[in-house]
Amino acid sequence: MAQPLEYQERYHQPAHEASITCMSLSLDGHRLVTGSTDCTVLMWSVQSGRALCRMKSHSPVLSVVWLRNSNGFLFGCKNGMMASVDISERFVKTTYFKGHSIPIHCLSPKFNDLFPISGAMDEVKIWKREVRAVEQVESWELKVKLPPPSVLDLRRVVEVTSVNWQSQDAGTSASLAIVSYRLHGILCWDVAGMTVLWQFPIDECATLSLSPDGRLAATVDKTNNFEIRDLKSGAVQSLQVRTKPAVKPHGIRDLKTGDTTSQGEGQIRLSRLPSQRVSFAHEGFAVAGVGGDNKVFVWDAERGDQLLCLEHGENFRSRPQKILGKVTFSCGRQSQGL
């Protein structure tokens, strides 16, 4: 039997001078990078909660993602600028270039980091990234620009909400890109053939996260329901939210068996929450989603059962324009120690 999973808040750190718009955890789980409308990017140590470095941009930062096979990350800005950050023991080097003429809201690397995808409003671009180690020079070249989906109703604005490579396995040569649109559903592109293989309709898809194996997609639709979709069969499973009583951050639930040590299940209803984010966690075994009332919900990705509900403090209840960017480190660990 798997060890129970336990979350505990470890740090609650002042971070940015304005709202945090994006964050990304490194693959080894040791570092976190955050971007903000104050035009800064911060890199954090997850272990200590200390800010390791601070980078200044010329425009609000809207998206950030760690590279998968390199020691660095990418971020996108409101003015359409993209940046590649290379981290070494001696220095942090940032390479800027103009990726779009409109705000960049989503980014995704491929397993080899050579072909990142960027999404900006109705534009989806695939880039070739090359790094020449001897000269310490990095170059970017636009390889493909995916056309927007067919629009019968011209009043429906095309807006990209996420971009992903379906396969992150170095052993496969698949070139399938999953793109979600706010009003036009989810499309799977065969980039090599420039054809759409399949499309799932979702009216107003706020965001999408792919499981590590590319088999499942966690989404949020126009009614703010969290859902998991099997991309092969099209089967949909709604994720449910328990609202009474709220589970504190140290509640425990077994990810494999579903067994729990908490008392009382409370009422169960489908989630009807404001705009939020959703993401796979714990190597695809769990899904985490940000909901209303300063709560983060964690579900079993296979069963759809809610595992935990994590609550934030009173600092998140201020008026939106008064909120200063803070980072909360919630640590999920095995009950026998980290």
Number of C-alpha atoms within 10 A of each C-alpha: 7 9 15 21 22 21 20 15 15 14 16 14 14 12 22 20 15 19 18 23 17 20 20 18 17 17 12 7 11 12 20 22 24 27 30 26 21 20 19 21 24 18 20 20 15 20 13 13 18 14 17 13 12 13 13 12 20 12 18 22 30 25 26 28 23 25 23 18 13 13 12 18 21 22 29 31 29 21 18 19 21 24 18 23 19 17 14 10 5 6 8 13 12 15 14 17 12 14 23 21 12 17 22 27 25 25 25 25 24 21 18 15 18 17 22 22 23 27 29 25 19 16 18 22 20 22 19 15 17 14 12 9 8 6 7 8 10 15 13 19 12 12 11 16 15 17 12 15 15 9 12 7 7 8 7 11 14 18 21 28 23 26 29 25 22 24 22 19 14 10 8 8 9 15 16 21 22 25 25 29 27 23 21 24 20 27 20 20 21 16 16 10 10 13 13 15 11 13 18 14 13 18 16 19 25 25 25 26 22 25 21 18 12 19 15 23 24 26 26 26 19 15 15 19 22 29 21 25 18 14 20 10 8 12 10 14 16 17 25 19 26 20 14 11 12 15 22 15 19 17 20 21 20 18 23 15 13 13 12 15 10 13 9 9 12 13 10 12 11 13 19 15 16 14 16 16 19 24 19 23 17 14 10 18 16 21 27 23 20 20 22 13 12 14 17 19 22 24 23 24 26 15 15 19 18 21 26 28 25 20 16 16 10 8 12 15 12 10 8 9 8 12 15 19 20 18 18 15 18 16 18 17 15 15 12 9 6 7
